[in-house]
Amino acid sequence: MMISNALVQLADNIWIFPHDPNPGRVQPNVGIITTPNHTILVDAGNSPRHARRIMIALDEIEAPPVSYVIYTHSHWDHVFGGMVFDSTTVAQELCRKQVSEMASRPWSNGYIQEEIMRNPSREASLQAMSTVIDDWRNFRIVQPQLVFSRVMRLYPDDMLIEIEHVGGLHAPDSAVVRIPQARTLFLGDCFYPPPMHLRKEGDMLNQPMMRMLVRDDLDIYVDGHGDPMTRDEFLKLANGEGNPVKTTE
Ligand SMILES: [Zn+2]
């Protein structure tokens, strides 16, 4: 199976390291914002290996050093690459709480097998985790250092990056990241139904939330596990047309 190791440019100063369409790998899009002196990542990748591939791709476009990593929410596939980046990690306060709870666990392949026995419905997600993380001994979860409750604005080199807590059923800590100058919105997984192991029959995309997030000044909509969308495509999905994304996390 072909996996992409190249960045895809979406606008001036905006890129993604694209998601892996194989749901078994649970590899989300990672957003990249560049300014003259800083690179800002939206999510950290699902593993140190994923994050290192992103670092190589950043080198190829001669991106400035990574100054900030923003976690859109605390699910492992958006957080577990964090240790590769020597930067400040930004997150909503509930996300920080959940990440520090995860960091207190004795991660190892043995621990994952025990977790599967305790929670059989999480098997797919946890198996994916043990596939993408090959070295637990040197593994470390990076906890957010810069925390906000409702909105945070960063101005690296005067470019506005606005992070807003939106919550939702997928993850109550979900935040979205707006870059008005690039007319881009990174959504993480905020409008998805709950993760597979918590999903009930009838759970669907959070269409009212999606419609609330559409704005005339935003043209590019990037969710966690799908292809980037135009405003029209995102609106169609919000109105019940188009194919919802499949993901376990
Ligand atoms: Zn998620």
Boltz pocket constraint, residues with backbone or C-beta under 6 A from the ligand:
constraints:
  - pocket:
      binder: B
      contacts: [[A, 73], [A, 75], [A, 170], [A, 171], [A, 189], [A, 249]]
      max_distance: 6.0
